[in-house]
Amino acid sequence: METFKFTKAKLESLPPAESGQIEYGDTVVNGLRIRVGTSGVKSFCISRKRNGKFIRATLGRFPDLTVDNARAKALEMLGGVATTGLNPNAVKRVSDKAAVTLSDALNTYIDNRGHRLKPTTEKQYRATLQNFSGDWMKQPLANITRERVEHRHKAVTDGTAWFGADRATLRAGVGSGSNAQADLWARALRAVYRFAHDHYRDDEGKTLLPDPPTLVLSTKRQWHGTVRKTERIRTHEFARWLGAVAIIRDVAEQGRDDVAAAVSDAVEMAMFTGLRKSEIFELTWDRVNMGGRYFWIDTTKNGDPLELPITETLLNLFRRRMKMKTGDEVLVFPGAKGVIKEYRHILDRISAATVPTDNPDSLQPIPFKWHDARRTFGTVAELVGVGSYILKRLMNHRTLRSADVTQGYLHFGADELLEPATRIERAILEYAGLMECKKAIDLKLLSVLNDLSDEEKRKLIFSLINKDISELK
């Protein structure tokens, strides 16, 4: 290696390397080097042997970094190596990790969890953190303190923190502040910070970030703990609700409003299956086996596949959908441009139709949100005595990865689920007055038998027995 006293003129005259890099040493500061590549780019660096290993670290490019500044930085860095014995490159790596920003931590979290996160979950995390902490995204995670989290959580609750799109262009209530939005933001921040706290470590495996600042919400009990919703369609409202669905569907079919007809059928399917909105709207015909009386869902919220039976009500519904099918549509409930995204105005129509024309009892419209059907289905299933394990499978709650050992041995397919699904279907129809209650039929039969004489009862029994024997022959 050629050495000489570094000067601006001398360094400017150095020719590009023919291949690789050429390195020159400074005679003023022992350990200061300049490397010249084939493109002519010149970079200052230090080189020092420590504990049998060469330590190299780049200082900057010439002429952006002057000779005097390069010597000053080299002396400082070489002094650090002599004092601590640490590689400046390793120190820089640790420093960079410790200074990771919220935005970078979020991207790394999503990259590492990508196979476990649904696109909708990723979108929600990004939107929530940007909307309520957009001013933090480029800041180091280490700067997000407990006090800042506590104050921002309250600001989101009060509706005074918003960094997203103009709220005037968004749906009513978005960004206006609520307990649910504040907790949602804090949960997203907690997930990203916990991951970063464990992920970013030094060469010895020690964590580089402070403890997650969201702990303050637990220690001070500031989580709002949003109460689970309990809205559902009550059993005495089944007749009005299903009748309104039928009215809107009939009007839509007559006017060829195919989207409204599809939403009406989807709502009915939700009532009789308890499936989630996305599981219904994204159902494709290749996953419906009408001959075998079953259908299946490949990708569910919990990641487990789901095979369900086609009861009589669903069979009629799928046949009706088949008649409405135009061309080679893939979706069972198609929208104008693929999967239906906007459906609230159709639900509003159905709710309005629940008020009868002749209304002496001043009945009010039955409000409805999609998850109400899921809660309604689960309630009816409990009323008819469907077992908890079967109900979990019908409602697609996690079973394959449950900690319940017994549950791990239970596997129900469409054939095993047909009978309980039919019981739920029958109960819904009975409450709606669309099917005569079995109990009522038994009472009628007992009433008729009580009016018969003993001789008439014997003749009736004798005729029924003879009829069964003749049918067997």
VEXRORO-518426 format. One record per residue (C-alpha): residue number from 1; y, x, z. Coordinates in Angstrom, 1 decimal. Example, Ala and Ser with C-alpha at 12.3 -4.5 7.8 and 13.67 -1.06 7.14 Angstrom:
% VEXRORO-518426
<1; <-4.5; 12.3; 7.8>>
<2; <-1.1; 13.7; 7.1>>
This chain:
% VEXRORO-518426
<1; <0.0; 0.0; 0.0>>
<2; <3.4; 1.4; -1.0>>
<3; <6.0; 1.5; 1.7>>
<4; <9.8; 1.9; 1.5>>
<5; <13.0; 0.7; 3.1>>
<6; <13.5; -2.9; 2.2>>
<7; <16.9; -3.6; 0.5>>
<8; <18.0; -6.5; -1.6>>
<9; <18.3; -4.4; -4.8>>
<10; <14.9; -2.8; -4.3>>
<11; <13.2; -6.1; -3.7>>
<12; <14.8; -7.8; -6.7>>
<13; <13.6; -5.0; -8.9>>
<14; <9.9; -5.4; -7.9>>
<15; <7.9; -6.6; -11.0>>
<16; <5.4; -9.5; -10.9>>
<17; <1.8; -8.6; -10.1>>
<18; <-0.6; -8.3; -13.0>>
<19; <-3.2; -10.3; -11.1>>
<20; <-3.5; -11.6; -7.6>>
<21; <-0.8; -10.3; -5.2>>
<22; <0.8; -6.9; -4.6>>
<23; <1.9; -6.1; -1.0>>
<24; <4.6; -3.7; 0.0>>
<25; <5.5; -2.4; 3.5>>
<26; <8.9; -1.9; 5.2>>
<27; <9.6; 1.5; 6.8>>
<28; <12.2; 0.0; 9.2>>
<29; <10.0; -2.6; 10.9>>
<30; <6.4; -1.6; 11.1>>
<31; <4.3; -4.7; 10.2>>
<32; <6.8; -6.4; 7.9>>
<33; <5.4; -6.9; 4.4>>
<34; <6.5; -8.6; 1.2>>
<35; <4.0; -10.0; -1.2>>
<36; <4.6; -10.4; -4.9>>
<37; <2.5; -12.8; -7.0>>
<38; <1.9; -13.0; -10.8>>
<39; <4.7; -15.6; -11.1>>
<40; <7.2; -13.1; -9.5>>
<41; <7.6; -15.2; -6.3>>
<42; <8.2; -12.8; -3.3>>
<43; <7.3; -13.8; 0.2>>
<44; <7.9; -12.0; 3.5>>
<45; <5.0; -11.9; 6.0>>
<46; <3.9; -9.9; 9.0>>
<47; <0.6; -8.1; 9.2>>
<48; <-0.8; -6.7; 12.5>>
<49; <-4.3; -5.7; 13.6>>
<50; <-5.2; -7.2; 17.0>>
<51; <-8.5; -7.1; 18.7>>
<52; <-10.2; -5.8; 15.6>>
<53; <-8.8; -8.6; 13.4>>
<54; <-5.8; -8.6; 11.0>>
<55; <-3.2; -11.3; 11.8>>
<56; <-1.0; -12.4; 9.0>>
<57; <1.7; -15.0; 9.1>>
<58; <4.2; -16.0; 6.4>>
<59; <7.9; -15.8; 7.3>>
<60; <9.6; -17.2; 4.2>>
<61; <10.5; -16.5; 0.6>>
<62; <12.9; -13.9; -0.7>>
<63; <15.9; -14.2; -1.4>>
<64; <16.1; -17.5; 0.6>>
<65; <15.3; -15.4; 3.6>>
<66; <17.4; -12.2; 3.6>>
<67; <16.1; -8.8; 4.5>>
<68; <17.9; -8.7; 7.8>>
<69; <16.7; -12.2; 8.8>>
<70; <13.2; -11.3; 7.8>>
<71; <13.3; -8.2; 10.0>>
<72; <14.6; -10.3; 12.9>>
<73; <11.9; -12.9; 12.5>>
<74; <9.2; -10.3; 12.1>>
<75; <10.3; -8.5; 15.3>>
<76; <10.2; -11.8; 17.2>>
<77; <6.8; -12.8; 15.9>>
<78; <5.3; -9.4; 16.3>>
<79; <6.6; -9.3; 19.8>>
<80; <4.9; -12.6; 20.5>>
<81; <1.6; -11.3; 19.1>>
<82; <1.9; -8.2; 21.3>>
<83; <2.6; -10.2; 24.4>>
<84; <0.3; -13.2; 24.0>>
<85; <-2.3; -11.9; 21.6>>
<86; <-2.1; -15.3; 19.8>>
<87; <-2.2; -15.7; 16.1>>
<88; <1.1; -17.2; 15.0>>
<89; <-0.7; -19.3; 12.4>>
<90; <-2.8; -20.9; 15.1>>
<91; <0.3; -21.4; 17.2>>
<92; <2.0; -23.1; 14.3>>
<93; <-1.0; -25.3; 13.7>>
<94; <-1.0; -26.4; 17.3>>
<95; <2.8; -27.0; 17.2>>
<96; <2.4; -29.1; 14.0>>
<97; <-0.3; -31.2; 15.6>>
<98; <1.7; -31.8; 18.7>>
<99; <4.7; -32.9; 16.6>>
<100; <2.7; -35.4; 14.5>>
<101; <4.8; -38.5; 13.7>>
<102; <3.8; -42.1; 14.2>>
<103; <3.7; -42.6; 10.4>>
<104; <1.3; -39.6; 10.0>>
<105; <-0.8; -40.7; 12.9>>
<106; <-1.1; -44.2; 11.4>>
<107; <-2.2; -42.8; 8.1>>
<108; <-4.8; -40.5; 9.7>>
<109; <-6.1; -43.3; 11.8>>
<110; <-6.6; -45.5; 8.7>>
<111; <-8.2; -42.7; 6.7>>
<112; <-10.7; -42.0; 9.5>>
<113; <-11.4; -45.7; 10.2>>
<114; <-11.1; -46.8; 6.6>>
<115; <-14.8; -47.8; 6.3>>
<116; <-14.5; -50.0; 9.5>>
<117; <-11.1; -51.5; 8.8>>
<118; <-10.7; -54.5; 6.4>>
<119; <-7.8; -54.3; 4.0>>
<120; <-6.2; -57.2; 5.8>>
<121; <-6.4; -55.3; 9.1>>
<122; <-4.9; -52.2; 7.6>>
<123; <-2.1; -54.3; 6.1>>
<124; <-1.4; -56.0; 9.5>>
<125; <-1.2; -52.7; 11.3>>
<126; <1.2; -51.2; 8.8>>
<127; <3.4; -54.3; 8.7>>
<128; <3.4; -54.8; 12.5>>
<129; <4.4; -51.2; 13.3>>
<130; <7.0; -51.0; 10.6>>
<131; <8.5; -54.4; 11.4>>
<132; <8.9; -53.8; 15.1>>
<133; <9.1; -50.0; 15.3>>
<134; <10.4; -48.9; 11.9>>
<135; <12.9; -46.6; 13.7>>
<136; <10.0; -44.7; 15.3>>
<137; <7.8; -44.1; 12.3>>
<138; <9.3; -40.6; 11.5>>
<139; <9.5; -39.6; 15.1>>
<140; <6.9; -37.4; 16.9>>
<141; <4.4; -39.5; 18.9>>
<142; <5.1; -37.3; 21.9>>
<143; <8.6; -38.7; 22.0>>
<144; <7.4; -42.3; 22.4>>
<145; <7.6; -42.6; 26.2>>
<146; <6.4; -45.2; 28.6>>
<147; <10.0; -46.5; 29.1>>
<148; <10.6; -46.8; 25.4>>
<149; <7.3; -48.8; 25.0>>
<150; <8.3; -51.1; 27.9>>
<151; <11.7; -51.8; 26.5>>
<152; <10.5; -52.3; 22.9>>
<153; <7.8; -54.7; 24.1>>
<154; <10.4; -56.8; 25.8>>
<155; <12.7; -56.6; 22.7>>
<156; <9.9; -57.8; 20.4>>
<157; <9.3; -60.7; 22.9>>
<158; <13.0; -61.6; 22.8>>
<159; <13.3; -61.3; 19.1>>
<160; <15.9; -58.5; 19.2>>
<161; <13.7; -55.8; 17.5>>
<162; <13.1; -56.2; 13.7>>
<163; <13.0; -53.5; 11.0>>
<164; <11.2; -55.4; 8.3>>
<165; <12.4; -57.5; 5.4>>
<166; <15.3; -59.9; 5.6>>
<167; <14.1; -62.7; 7.9>>
<168; <16.0; -65.2; 5.9>>
<169; <13.5; -64.6; 3.0>>
<170; <10.4; -65.0; 5.3>>
<171; <8.6; -68.0; 6.8>>
<172; <10.1; -69.7; 9.8>>
<173; <9.2; -67.9; 13.0>>
<174; <8.4; -64.5; 11.5>>
<175; <10.1; -61.8; 13.4>>
<176; <11.9; -64.3; 15.6>>
<177; <10.2; -62.9; 18.7>>
<178; <7.3; -64.2; 20.7>>
<179; <4.7; -63.2; 23.3>>
<180; <2.0; -63.1; 20.7>>
<181; <4.0; -60.8; 18.4>>
<182; <4.9; -58.4; 21.2>>
<183; <1.3; -58.1; 22.3>>
<184; <0.1; -57.7; 18.7>>
<185; <2.6; -54.8; 18.2>>
<186; <1.6; -53.1; 21.4>>
<187; <-2.1; -53.4; 20.5>>
<188; <-1.5; -51.8; 17.1>>
<189; <0.5; -48.9; 18.7>>
<190; <-2.2; -48.5; 21.4>>
<191; <-5.0; -48.2; 18.8>>
<192; <-3.1; -45.6; 16.8>>
<193; <-2.0; -43.6; 19.8>>
<194; <-5.4; -43.6; 21.5>>
<195; <-6.9; -42.2; 18.3>>
<196; <-4.2; -39.6; 17.9>>
<197; <-4.5; -38.6; 21.6>>
<198; <-8.2; -37.7; 21.1>>
<199; <-7.9; -36.5; 17.5>>
<200; <-5.2; -33.9; 17.7>>
<201; <-6.4; -30.9; 19.8>>
<202; <-5.8; -27.2; 20.0>>
<203; <-8.4; -24.5; 19.1>>
<204; <-9.9; -24.8; 22.6>>
<205; <-10.4; -28.5; 22.3>>
<206; <-7.6; -29.5; 24.7>>
<207; <-5.5; -32.6; 23.9>>
<208; <-1.9; -32.0; 22.7>>
<209; <-0.3; -35.4; 23.3>>
<210; <0.7; -37.1; 26.6>>
<211; <-1.4; -40.0; 27.9>>
<212; <-0.9; -43.2; 25.8>>
<213; <2.5; -44.7; 26.8>>
<214; <1.1; -48.2; 26.3>>
<215; <-0.6; -47.8; 29.7>>
<216; <2.6; -48.9; 31.3>>
<217; <2.1; -52.4; 30.0>>
<218; <-1.2; -52.5; 32.0>>
<219; <0.0; -50.8; 35.2>>
<220; <3.1; -53.0; 35.3>>
<221; <1.1; -56.1; 34.1>>
<222; <3.5; -56.8; 31.2>>
<223; <0.9; -57.8; 28.7>>
<224; <1.5; -61.5; 28.0>>
<225; <-2.1; -62.3; 27.6>>
<226; <-1.7; -65.0; 25.1>>
<227; <-3.8; -68.0; 26.0>>
<228; <-6.5; -68.9; 23.5>>
<229; <-5.6; -72.0; 21.4>>
<230; <-7.6; -75.1; 22.1>>
<231; <-6.4; -77.4; 19.3>>
<232; <-9.2; -79.4; 17.6>>
<233; <-9.8; -82.7; 16.0>>
<234; <-10.9; -85.1; 18.7>>
<235; <-14.1; -87.1; 18.2>>
<236; <-12.2; -90.4; 18.1>>
<237; <-10.0; -89.0; 15.3>>
<238; <-12.9; -88.0; 13.0>>
<239; <-12.8; -91.3; 11.0>>
<240; <-9.0; -91.0; 10.3>>
<241; <-9.2; -87.3; 9.5>>
<242; <-12.2; -87.4; 7.1>>
<243; <-10.8; -90.6; 5.6>>
<244; <-7.5; -88.8; 4.9>>
<245; <-9.3; -85.8; 3.3>>
<246; <-11.1; -88.2; 1.0>>
<247; <-7.8; -90.0; 0.0>>
<248; <-6.1; -86.7; -0.9>>
<249; <-9.1; -85.5; -2.7>>
<250; <-9.4; -88.7; -4.8>>
<251; <-5.8; -88.6; -5.7>>
<252; <-6.1; -84.9; -6.6>>
<253; <-9.2; -85.5; -8.8>>
<254; <-7.5; -88.4; -10.6>>
<255; <-4.4; -86.4; -11.3>>
<256; <-6.4; -83.2; -12.1>>
<257; <-4.7; -81.3; -9.3>>
<258; <-7.6; -79.0; -9.1>>
<259; <-6.2; -76.8; -6.3>>
<260; <-5.5; -79.8; -4.0>>
<261; <-9.1; -81.1; -4.7>>
<262; <-10.5; -77.6; -3.9>>
<263; <-8.5; -77.4; -0.6>>
<264; <-9.7; -80.8; 0.4>>
<265; <-13.3; -79.9; -0.2>>
<266; <-12.8; -76.6; 1.6>>
<267; <-11.4; -78.4; 4.6>>
<268; <-14.4; -80.7; 4.7>>
<269; <-16.7; -77.7; 4.5>>
<270; <-14.9; -76.1; 7.4>>
<271; <-15.5; -79.2; 9.5>>
<272; <-19.2; -79.2; 8.7>>
<273; <-19.8; -75.5; 9.0>>
<274; <-17.2; -74.0; 11.3>>
<275; <-16.7; -71.2; 8.8>>
<276; <-13.5; -69.1; 8.7>>
<277; <-10.9; -69.8; 6.0>>
<278; <-11.6; -66.5; 4.1>>
<279; <-15.4; -67.1; 4.2>>
<280; <-14.9; -70.5; 2.4>>
<281; <-12.2; -69.7; 0.0>>
<282; <-13.9; -66.5; -1.1>>
<283; <-17.4; -68.1; -1.6>>
<284; <-18.7; -67.5; -5.1>>
<285; <-21.3; -69.6; -7.0>>
<286; <-23.8; -66.7; -7.2>>
<287; <-24.2; -67.0; -3.4>>
<288; <-25.0; -70.7; -3.5>>
<289; <-28.7; -71.7; -4.0>>
<290; <-28.6; -75.4; -4.3>>
<291; <-32.3; -75.6; -5.3>>
<292; <-33.3; -73.6; -2.2>>
<293; <-30.8; -75.5; -0.1>>
<294; <-29.0; -72.4; 1.3>>
<295; <-26.0; -70.2; 0.7>>
<296; <-24.9; -66.9; 2.1>>
<297; <-21.8; -64.8; 2.9>>
<298; <-22.0; -61.1; 2.3>>
<299; <-18.9; -59.8; 4.0>>
<300; <-17.9; -61.6; 7.2>>
<301; <-15.3; -60.8; 9.8>>
<302; <-17.8; -59.0; 12.0>>
<303; <-19.5; -57.3; 9.1>>
<304; <-22.8; -59.0; 9.6>>
<305; <-24.4; -61.0; 6.6>>
<306; <-24.8; -64.7; 7.1>>
<307; <-27.3; -67.1; 5.6>>
<308; <-26.7; -70.8; 6.2>>
<309; <-28.5; -74.1; 5.2>>
<310; <-27.1; -76.7; 2.8>>
<311; <-27.2; -80.0; 4.6>>
<312; <-26.8; -83.3; 2.8>>
<313; <-23.1; -83.4; 3.2>>
<314; <-22.7; -79.9; 1.9>>
<315; <-25.1; -80.7; -1.0>>
<316; <-22.9; -83.6; -2.1>>
<317; <-19.9; -81.3; -1.7>>
<318; <-21.3; -78.5; -3.9>>
<319; <-22.4; -81.1; -6.5>>
<320; <-18.8; -82.5; -6.5>>
<321; <-17.5; -78.9; -6.9>>
<322; <-19.9; -78.3; -9.7>>
<323; <-18.5; -81.3; -11.6>>
<324; <-15.0; -80.0; -11.2>>
<325; <-16.0; -76.6; -12.5>>
<326; <-14.2; -75.6; -15.7>>
<327; <-15.6; -72.8; -17.8>>
<328; <-17.2; -69.7; -16.1>>
<329; <-15.3; -69.9; -12.8>>
<330; <-16.8; -67.6; -10.2>>
<331; <-15.2; -69.2; -7.0>>
<332; <-16.5; -72.4; -5.6>>
<333; <-13.0; -73.3; -4.4>>
<334; <-10.8; -71.6; -7.1>>
<335; <-7.0; -71.5; -7.0>>
<336; <-4.7; -71.4; -10.0>>
<337; <-4.9; -67.5; -10.0>>
<338; <-8.1; -66.6; -8.1>>
<339; <-8.5; -67.0; -4.4>>
<340; <-6.3; -69.8; -2.9>>
<341; <-3.5; -68.2; -0.8>>
<342; <-1.1; -71.0; -0.2>>
<343; <-2.6; -74.3; 1.1>>
<344; <-0.3; -75.5; 3.9>>
<345; <1.5; -78.1; 1.8>>
<346; <-1.9; -79.7; 1.1>>
<347; <-2.9; -79.7; 4.8>>
<348; <0.5; -81.4; 5.4>>
<349; <-0.5; -84.1; 2.9>>
<350; <-3.8; -84.7; 4.6>>
<351; <-2.1; -84.9; 8.0>>
<352; <0.4; -87.4; 6.7>>
<353; <-2.5; -89.5; 5.2>>
<354; <-4.1; -89.8; 8.7>>
<355; <-1.4; -92.5; 9.5>>
<356; <-2.8; -95.9; 8.3>>
<357; <-0.6; -98.2; 6.2>>
<358; <-1.2; -101.0; 8.8>>
<359; <-0.3; -99.1; 12.0>>
<360; <0.0; -101.6; 14.9>>
<361; <-0.9; -98.9; 17.4>>
<362; <1.8; -96.5; 16.2>>
<363; <-0.7; -93.7; 15.5>>
<364; <0.8; -90.3; 14.8>>
<365; <-0.2; -87.8; 12.1>>
<366; <-3.1; -85.6; 13.2>>
<367; <-1.8; -82.0; 13.1>>
<368; <-4.2; -79.4; 11.6>>
<369; <-4.5; -75.7; 11.4>>
<370; <-7.5; -74.1; 9.7>>
<371; <-9.1; -72.7; 12.9>>
<372; <-9.0; -76.3; 14.4>>
<373; <-12.1; -77.1; 12.2>>
<374; <-13.9; -74.1; 13.7>>
<375; <-13.2; -75.2; 17.3>>
<376; <-14.1; -78.8; 16.3>>
<377; <-17.5; -77.7; 14.9>>
<378; <-18.3; -75.6; 18.0>>
<379; <-17.4; -78.5; 20.3>>
<380; <-19.7; -81.0; 18.5>>
<381; <-22.5; -78.4; 18.5>>
<382; <-22.2; -78.1; 22.2>>
<383; <-22.2; -81.9; 22.6>>
<384; <-25.5; -82.3; 20.7>>
<385; <-27.2; -79.5; 22.7>>
<386; <-27.4; -76.7; 20.1>>
<387; <-28.5; -73.5; 21.9>>
<388; <-26.0; -70.8; 22.4>>
<389; <-27.9; -68.2; 20.3>>
<390; <-28.2; -70.6; 17.4>>
<391; <-24.5; -71.6; 17.7>>
<392; <-23.5; -68.0; 17.6>>
<393; <-25.4; -67.6; 14.4>>
<394; <-24.0; -70.8; 12.9>>
<395; <-20.5; -69.7; 13.7>>
<396; <-21.1; -66.1; 12.7>>
<397; <-20.3; -64.5; 16.0>>
<398; <-21.6; -61.0; 16.4>>
<399; <-25.4; -60.9; 17.0>>
<400; <-26.8; -57.8; 15.3>>
<401; <-24.8; -55.4; 17.4>>
<402; <-24.6; -57.4; 20.6>>
<403; <-25.3; -55.7; 23.9>>
<404; <-27.6; -58.7; 24.7>>
<405; <-31.1; -57.3; 24.4>>
<406; <-32.7; -60.7; 24.0>>
<407; <-30.3; -61.7; 21.3>>
<408; <-31.4; -58.6; 19.4>>
<409; <-34.9; -60.0; 18.9>>
<410; <-33.6; -63.3; 17.5>>
<411; <-33.1; -63.6; 13.8>>
<412; <-32.4; -67.0; 12.3>>
<413; <-32.3; -67.8; 8.6>>
<414; <-31.3; -70.9; 6.7>>
<415; <-34.7; -72.6; 7.3>>
<416; <-34.5; -72.2; 11.1>>
<417; <-30.8; -73.3; 11.1>>
<418; <-31.3; -76.4; 9.0>>
<419; <-32.4; -78.7; 11.9>>
<420; <-29.5; -77.8; 14.3>>
<421; <-27.0; -77.9; 11.4>>
<422; <-28.2; -81.4; 10.5>>
<423; <-27.9; -82.5; 14.1>>
<424; <-24.2; -81.4; 14.1>>
<425; <-23.6; -83.0; 10.8>>
<426; <-25.1; -86.3; 11.9>>
<427; <-23.0; -86.3; 15.1>>
<428; <-19.8; -85.8; 13.1>>
<429; <-20.7; -88.6; 10.8>>
<430; <-21.6; -90.9; 13.7>>
<431; <-18.3; -90.2; 15.5>>
<432; <-16.6; -90.9; 12.2>>
<433; <-18.4; -94.2; 11.8>>
<434; <-20.0; -93.0; 8.5>>
<435; <-23.5; -93.2; 9.9>>
<436; <-25.1; -95.6; 12.3>>
<437; <-25.8; -94.0; 15.7>>
<438; <-29.5; -93.4; 16.4>>
<439; <-28.9; -94.8; 19.9>>
<440; <-27.4; -98.0; 18.5>>
<441; <-30.5; -98.4; 16.2>>
<442; <-32.8; -98.0; 19.1>>
<443; <-30.8; -100.6; 21.1>>
<444; <-31.0; -103.1; 18.2>>
<445; <-34.8; -102.5; 17.9>>
<446; <-35.3; -103.1; 21.6>>
<447; <-33.1; -106.2; 21.4>>
<448; <-35.3; -107.6; 18.6>>
<449; <-38.5; -106.8; 20.5>>
<450; <-37.3; -108.5; 23.6>>
<451; <-36.8; -111.7; 21.7>>
<452; <-40.4; -111.7; 20.4>>
<453; <-43.4; -113.3; 22.3>>
<454; <-46.4; -111.2; 23.3>>
<455; <-48.4; -112.6; 20.4>>
<456; <-45.6; -111.8; 17.9>>
<457; <-45.4; -108.2; 19.3>>
<458; <-49.2; -107.8; 18.8>>
<459; <-49.0; -109.0; 15.2>>
<460; <-46.1; -106.7; 14.5>>
<461; <-47.9; -103.7; 15.9>>
<462; <-51.2; -104.7; 14.1>>
<463; <-49.3; -105.0; 10.7>>
<464; <-47.6; -101.6; 11.2>>
<465; <-50.9; -99.9; 12.1>>
<466; <-52.7; -101.4; 9.0>>
<467; <-49.8; -100.4; 6.8>>
<468; <-50.0; -96.7; 8.0>>
<469; <-53.8; -96.7; 7.4>>
<470; <-53.5; -98.2; 3.9>>
<471; <-50.8; -95.6; 3.0>>
<472; <-53.2; -92.8; 4.2>>
<473; <-55.9; -94.1; 1.9>>
